[in-house]
Amino acid sequence: MTELPFIILGFAVLLHVVFVSITIGTGWISAYSRLMAYLKKDSELERVSRSAFRILVVFELFSGVWGTIITVVLAGFFPTLIALATNVLFAPLLIALISIMIRIPSIAAFWYTWGRIDPRVHSAIGLLMAISGFLIPFGFRTLFSEINSPTALGQFLSSGLADPFAAYLSGLFWVLYLHSIFASLSVGGFVVAYLMAEEGHEKGVRIGYRYGLGFLLLQIPVGAVHWILLGSRSQYIFEAITYGSFMPVLVLKVLAVLTLLSLGLKGYLEGKSVFAKYSAFLSLLAVFLGELMNDGSRYPFMVVITEGGIPISSFANFYIEIPMAAVYVILGFLLLSILVFLSALFYALFRRFLSEPI
């Protein structure tokens, strides 16, 4: 009973993380380009900012939907995990929730005040929007680091109490967080490069490539450090990725990253925007494969403790027996939702939304 909900949860997390990576990256590119456009009086930079912001708005909608689905699945199938997480990780999760409460209004304010208020104030709103985007994973990534290698949870299990900020004492968290931010900025850059290529905006393509390649080069060594840390902090996940069933996923990710680096450099140095769409796809594929390893490699455990862990069934809903028919209906709904979202995404980005002025 618990395996299928675990798969559904993982599937929703994968899609959510992919969408969030795009929104965090494009959010910063939009905000910083807006600021530089004001300081340099550069209309081309403002065009880049507008286009990047349009991308953010579309994907923010989808990331929010999948974030809600994750919450519903957790509450319905794994309430014990929610209770444990909110008890032990209350402070980090509160940071994430406050950041969400800041980000959503700031996105709306950035949109509706464009050209209507002082450019300095508008740029400040954009920076607030971008920084709040960085703070959301600063809260939520503690949950992932804790279920991979408990620090705050370890304190709680041993003594019944935990420092509210103990999760931030984990070196694994900081490496995972930096890797997530660098990946988001890299993905955002490659996606911007692709959509700027569609609009025929050469400067925008080069700006996107610079973000994509620059943060990809930062992401690679941080990813290697994360892998090494797993070897000492979370042996079960390390062995599953390095020698076990997820080794093919690791190989695919390394190949995707190397190919992305090659195509990105070629496109940037030769000024060929034709490579931009392949770079955008490969960057998203790398994020998908990385999150697949991070989440799926802990199976059959929900929380990994060195070479073992706490099984999924320990966090299952013991109070209400959810029939399998309901689980299949949920799964069917998710699959149908993907088709609808992809259709809406294609229409929003390429047929209507990006072609209209703000």
Helices and strands as residue ranges (DSSP letters): H 3-40, H 43-77, H 79-88, H 90-112, H 119-148, H 152-159, G 166-169, H 171-198, H 202-233, H 235-242, H 247-270, G 273-275, H 276-296, E 301-305, E 308-311, G 312-315, H 324-346, I 347-352, G 353-355
